[in-house]
């Protein structure tokens, strides 16, 4: 086969590949644009798989106040070694909540978090995803407050920092 035929075959193949790529990109673009222009459907707020509506009307938006409980240290033993977890936990409360009230909860939050997480092994805690850890801590704190007949002035618990040694 001569060199000109090889070059000609390569030119044809490159052209076919380039046209195929343009066709595929065009189809993807038009389908995405069609989905974006599709009318919105009713969303069931109880469905955890429902898409999140990020277009919140100004009247529907809620304001929050945050309080950080810094440097909660949990020490766990495993495989003859001492492992340390350092957490910063953030309490999310409604805007009208008194910041001093949230600040006064620091010792109880620390105690609840350390008591609950000290029952776990290093491997369990290390393998836990952040969102699962947040839910676990939130449930722990709310249960602890309820058992002591204290109204929890916060709505959610967030983990803003996690250091593992």
C-alpha positions, 0 to 999 in steps of 0.5 A: 500500500502506498503512502498516499493511500495510508494518508488518505485513509487516515484523513477520511477516518479523522473526518468521520470521527470529528463529524461523529463527535459533533453529532453526539455533542449536538444531540447532548446539547439539545436534550439538555436544553429541552430538559431545562425548558421543560415545565416544572412538575409538582414535587412531593416534599416528603420524597427523599429522591425528589429534586431540590428546588433552588429557586426559593421565593424571598418570603420562603427563605429562612435565616439561621444563626450558627454556633460553633462548639470547637475542638471536641476531642475523642480518643479511641483505642484500636490495634494497640494504638491511640487514635484521636478525632478532633471535631468542630460541631456547629449548631444551626438554630433559627435567627431569633435564638439567643446566641448566649443560650446556644453558647451555654450548651457547649458543655452538654454538647461536648459531653453528649458527643464524647459519650456517644462516639467513645462507644464506637471503634476507630474503624467504625467512626473513620468509615462513617461518611460526614452526612451520616455522622452529622445525622448520628450526632444530631439524633444523639444530641436531640435524644440527650436533650429530650432525656434531660427534659431540655428543649433543644434550641437548635434545628440541625447539627453540622460537622465543620471540621474533622481531624483524624490522627 
